[in-house]
Amino acid sequence: MTADGDVLTVSELQRRVRFHLEEHFAGVWVQGEISGTKTPASGHRYFTLKDPGAQLNAVLWRSTAVRLRFAPEDGLLVRARGRLTIYEPRGSYQMVVEALEPVGAGPLQVAFEQMRKRLEAEGLFYPARKVPLPPLPSRVALVTSPTGAAVRDLIEVSLRRWPPLELVVVPVRVQGEGAAGEIAEAIRTADGLSFDVIVVGRGGGSLEDLWAFNEEVVARAIFRAKTPIVSAVGHEVDVSISDLVADVRAPTPSAAAELITPDAAELLEGLAETRERLGRAVRVRVDALRARLETLRASSAFKRPLDRIRDAEQALDDDSSRLVRALQGGWGRRRAGLDALVGRLEALSPLKVLARGYSVTERDGRVVVRSSQVAPGDAIRTLLAEGEILSRVESRGHGARLPRGE
């Protein structure tokens, strides 16, 4: 009960406590580590601020969250400014955060690291996807401010080194609200206009000044471009997200001009040296050929070119003669052997035997060698060396062997 005896409802009590909290704890600063971050579809962010001894619920309304350069995430040590209040439906008190900043590093540095980690995890910095610059570019687009010192350095150094180069300035704002969108759109436009290289950059400045080149929209425009892109943002110590995504990073705009152009003076000097080496090589070759020609001209073959042909013809005639002789000798030997064979065959011929007084008797086409092969009355034929005798058997007997020598 209250001092005057009234009994408060829960809602009345919560409202009185909320009033006192918001009145006495408005604009308070609290330092702690973020944990348990939740971001529903509304865009509001809910998290807990904690230290080793306690924790405090906190809410960051969407209207405040969109103005932050970094994303509140678990494990980040921050300082939060806001007011304490009670969320009456749950009866819990919480801090409504109106400002938030990281401890130790500035919000832009934290935002840079968060962006770098996220895009690296997506593969936007992968070295294998980067393409080399052409050795002899003819058209280069400069996506930068048309009035800054960077564009003057780029043009001056590029044309001094490579006078034939065509440079086209694609004017954009390089800092301030909306600069990142202009840069991204200029990259997309230049990528469709058949340039050999696109240079994106600006001169030096603070992290705040260079922030347009750390925006995600610029990083993704560089990543999607088909044309090789050189990023030249700030000074050598400055590293931007566009440097990490681009195919080539130049520490300064002047260095970018040296990266994209060959040195005409060096090329001419190299050509002169190459021409001199080529001339020496040609002279050496010509001298060698001349010496060889002199040797050939002094040779007998050069003076009497038909001698070799005549010698070859004579050798061919000699070979032909030897071949004819060899063939003739072979045919003679074969003819003598054939004659000897014919002689032997003629010696064995039955006609030769008949010519010496012998005869051959046949009966019914079969040679009669014994008297028992015929009978009286058989017709027989006797073959002589010349002609034949037809007769009939009267009788047969056993013939007697003639004495040797008769």
GIJO-V858988 format. One record per run of one state. SS is the DSSP state (a for helix, b for strand, c for the rest). FROM is the first residue (numbers start at 1). TO is the last residue. If there is no record, write none. Layout:
SS,FROM,TO
SS,FROM,TO
This chain:
c,1,9
a,10,24
c,25,27
b,28,39
c,40,44
b,45,51
c,52,53
b,54,60
c,61,61
a,62,65
c,66,76
b,77,87
c,88,91
b,92,102
c,103,106
a,107,122
c,123,126
a,127,129
c,130,138
b,139,144
c,145,148
a,149,161
c,162,165
b,166,171
c,172,178
a,179,191
c,192,196
b,197,202
c,203,210
a,211,214
c,215,215
a,216,224
c,225,227
b,228,233
c,234,240
a,241,245
c,246,247
b,248,249
c,250,252
a,253,260
c,261,263
a,264,298
c,299,299
a,300,303
c,304,304
a,305,347
c,348,349
a,350,355
c,356,359
b,360,363
c,364,365
b,366,367
c,368,370
a,371,373
c,374,378
b,379,383
c,384,387
b,388,392
c,393,406
